[in-house]
Amino acid sequence: MTSKLKESIDQLYRIFSTYRGNPNMVGSPLIKDLENFNRQLFSKPLTHLTSDDLSTFTGKAMTTWGEVNDYKHFLPRMLELTATNNAPYDIEIIFSKLEYGNWQTWDEIEQKAIHEYMFALWENLLQDNTEKAEDEFSGYFYIIALHYPDLNELLKIWLAETHIASTKHLANFIFDERANIFDKPANSLSELKDWLLSETIIKRLEAAFFQYEKESFSERISWAEKILTDERRNSIKQ
């Protein structure tokens, strides 16, 4: 974890510490033994809760269990676990809960802390060379891009990042997501599509192939470069 991501998580804990947590959270009458669920959630300090401890609450937060302030209490820990590729629930659900809780109407300092966390999470992901990060990269990217206010800023960081993981993620993303990006009608991905088809990105992949030609993933880089070159040629013809 980068120091910037750690700092952003520490900031989340500081800012949301005013929400002390309610061990008697309300919930749907359909939730059996709600009292015991509440007791289990508060049986440990917030920072000691595991993904398993938080999974049920994360999925039910605000819809059938607890209110917005209850969600805010647990949010720093949810996002901390997410940053370690150990999210307590599907990342799409975690971020959709922010929308459900109308987070863009929260105090400005809270919104700013979440934005800074997203940005730091993105930077960290670009430097994460683990197999798990490689497997989950596309999902994380789409979710961050959907909720962060400036996609262009995220793409600039991707372009500037020289870590080997950033290049691997780029090649894998192009190879795995080609159909989603290029075979669908113009939509919210148009900015991403234009960026990928830029001469700058194609040249980056060309250079990366020769830089890493002895690595096992060099073939994936070559395929990614070919995909972009072909798509760029087709777009010019149109």
C-alpha positions in Angstrom: 0.0 0.0 0.0 1.4 3.4 -1.0 1.9 6.0 1.7 -0.6 8.2 0.0 -3.3 5.6 0.2 -2.5 4.9 3.8 -2.8 8.6 4.6 -6.1 8.9 2.8 -7.5 6.0 4.9 -6.2 7.5 8.1 -8.0 10.7 7.1 -11.2 8.8 6.5 -11.0 7.4 10.1 -10.4 10.9 11.5 -13.2 12.6 9.6 -15.8 9.9 10.1 -14.9 9.3 13.7 -17.7 11.7 14.8 -20.1 8.9 13.8 -19.7 6.7 16.9 -21.8 3.8 15.9 -25.1 2.5 17.3 -25.1 -1.0 18.8 -28.9 -0.9 18.5 -29.2 -0.2 14.8 -32.7 -0.6 13.4 -33.4 -3.1 10.7 -36.0 -4.8 8.6 -38.3 -7.2 10.6 -37.3 -9.8 8.0 -33.7 -9.9 9.5 -33.8 -12.7 12.0 -31.9 -12.1 15.3 -31.0 -8.5 14.5 -30.0 -8.0 18.1 -27.3 -10.7 17.8 -26.1 -9.2 14.4 -25.7 -5.8 16.1 -23.8 -7.4 19.0 -21.4 -9.2 16.7 -20.6 -6.0 14.8 -19.7 -4.2 17.9 -17.8 -7.0 19.6 -14.5 -5.7 18.2 -12.9 -2.3 17.7 -13.8 -0.9 14.2 -10.2 -1.3 12.9 -10.2 -5.0 13.9 -13.4 -6.0 11.9 -12.7 -8.4 9.1 -14.3 -8.7 5.7 -16.4 -11.6 7.0 -17.5 -9.5 10.0 -18.7 -6.7 7.7 -20.0 -8.6 4.7 -23.6 -8.9 5.8 -23.9 -5.3 7.0 -22.2 -4.0 3.9 -24.8 -5.7 1.6 -27.7 -4.6 3.7 -26.6 -1.1 4.8 -29.3 1.5 4.7 -31.6 -0.6 2.6 -32.6 -3.1 5.3 -30.1 -2.5 8.1 -29.1 0.7 9.7 -29.2 4.3 8.6 -26.8 6.7 6.8 -24.9 7.6 9.9 -24.5 3.9 10.8 -23.0 3.4 7.4 -20.7 6.3 7.8 -19.4 4.8 11.0 -18.3 1.6 9.3 -17.3 3.2 5.9 -13.6 3.8 6.8 -13.0 0.2 7.6 -15.0 -1.0 4.5 -12.8 1.2 2.3 -9.6 0.2 4.1 -10.4 -3.5 3.4 -11.2 -2.7 -0.2 -7.8 -1.0 -0.5 -6.1 -4.3 0.4 -8.1 -6.3 -2.2 -10.1 -7.8 0.6 -13.4 -6.0 0.2 -16.2 -7.1 2.6 -18.5 -7.2 -0.4 -18.4 -6.8 -4.2 -16.7 -3.4 -4.8 -19.6 -2.4 -7.1 -22.0 -2.8 -4.1 -19.7 -0.9 -1.7 -19.6 2.1 -4.0 -23.3 1.9 -5.0 -24.0 2.3 -1.3 -22.4 5.7 -1.4 -24.9 6.7 -4.1 -27.7 5.2 -2.1 -26.7 7.3 0.8 -26.5 10.4 -1.4 -22.9 11.0 -0.5 -22.6 14.0 -2.8 -24.8 15.9 -0.4 -22.6 15.0 2.6 -20.4 17.6 4.3 -17.8 18.9 1.9 -14.9 17.6 4.0 -16.4 14.1 3.9 -16.8 14.2 0.1 -13.3 15.5 -0.3 -11.9 12.7 1.8 -13.7 10.1 -0.3 -12.4 11.7 -3.5 -8.9 11.6 -2.2 -9.3 8.0 -1.2 -10.5 7.1 -4.7 -7.5 8.9 -6.3 -5.0 7.3 -3.9 -6.6 3.8 -4.5 -6.2 4.3 -8.2 -2.5 5.3 -7.9 -1.9 2.3 -5.6 -3.7 -0.1 -8.1 -1.4 1.1 -10.9 1.6 0.1 -8.8 0.2 -3.2 -7.5 1.9 -6.1 -9.3 0.1 -8.9 -7.4 -1.9 -11.6 -9.2 -5.0 -10.5 -7.3 -4.7 -6.9 -8.5 -4.2 -8.2 -12.0 -7.4 -10.3 -11.8 -9.5 -7.4 -10.3 -8.1 -4.4 -12.1 -10.9 -3.9 -14.7 -13.6 -4.1 -12.0 -11.8 -1.6 -9.8 -11.1 0.7 -12.7 -14.7 0.9 -13.9 -16.0 1.6 -10.4 -13.4 4.3 -9.7 -14.0 5.9 -13.1 -17.7 5.9 -12.6 -17.6 7.6 -9.2 -14.5 9.9 -9.5 -15.5 13.3 -10.9 -12.7 13.5 -13.5 -11.9 10.5 -15.7 -9.2 12.5 -17.6 -7.3 13.0 -14.4 -7.3 9.2 -13.8 -6.0 8.6 -17.3 -3.3 11.2 -16.9 -2.0 9.3 -13.9 -2.1 6.0 -15.8 -0.1 7.5 -18.6 2.5 9.0 -16.3 2.9 5.9 -14.1 6.0 4.0 -15.2 5.7 1.0 -12.8 5.7 -2.4 -14.6 2.3 -3.1 -13.1 0.8 -0.1 -14.9 1.9 -1.4 -18.2 0.7 -4.9 -17.5 -2.7 -3.6 -16.4 -2.9 -1.5 -19.6 -2.2 -4.5 -21.9 -4.5 -6.8 -20.0 -7.2 -4.2 -19.9 -7.1 -3.7 -23.7 -7.0 -7.4 -24.4 -9.8 -8.4 -22.0 -12.1 -5.4 -22.5 -11.8 -4.9 -26.2 -15.4 -5.8 -26.9 -16.8 -3.6 -24.2 -14.8 -0.6 -25.3 -14.8 -0.8 -29.1 -17.8 -2.9 -30.1 -20.5 -0.9 -28.3 -22.1 2.3 -29.5 -20.6 5.6 -28.3 -21.3 6.0 -24.7 -19.7 7.1 -21.5 -16.6 5.1 -22.6 -15.9 7.5 -25.5 -13.3 9.5 -23.6 -11.5 6.3 -22.6 -11.7 5.0 -26.2 -10.2 8.1 -27.6 -7.4 8.0 -25.1 -6.6 4.4 -25.9 -6.5 5.0 -29.6 -4.2 8.0 -29.2 -0.8 7.7 -30.8 0.8 8.2 -27.4 -0.7 5.0 -26.0 0.1 2.9 -29.0 3.7 4.1 -28.9 3.9 3.4 -25.2 2.9 -0.2 -25.9 5.4 -0.5 -28.8 8.2 0.7 -26.5 7.0 -1.6 -23.7 7.1 -4.7 -25.9 10.8 -4.2 -26.5 11.4 -3.2 -22.8 9.8 -6.4 -21.6 10.3 -8.7 -24.6 11.9 -11.4 -22.4 9.0 -11.3 -19.9 6.1 -13.8 -20.1 3.5 -11.0 -20.6 5.3 -9.4 -23.6 2.9 -11.4 -25.9 -0.1 -9.8 -24.2 1.5 -6.3 -24.8 2.0 -7.2 -28.5 -1.6 -8.2 -28.8 -2.8 -5.1 -27.1 -0.8 -2.9 -29.4 -2.2 -4.7 -32.5 -5.8 -4.3 -31.2 -5.3 -0.6 -30.8 -3.6 -0.2 -34.1 -6.4 -2.1 -35.9 -9.1 -0.1 -34.1 -7.4 3.2 -34.8 -7.1 2.3 -38.5 -10.8 1.3 -38.6 -11.8 4.5 -36.9 -9.9 6.6 -39.4 -11.6 4.8 -42.3 -15.0 5.6 -40.8 
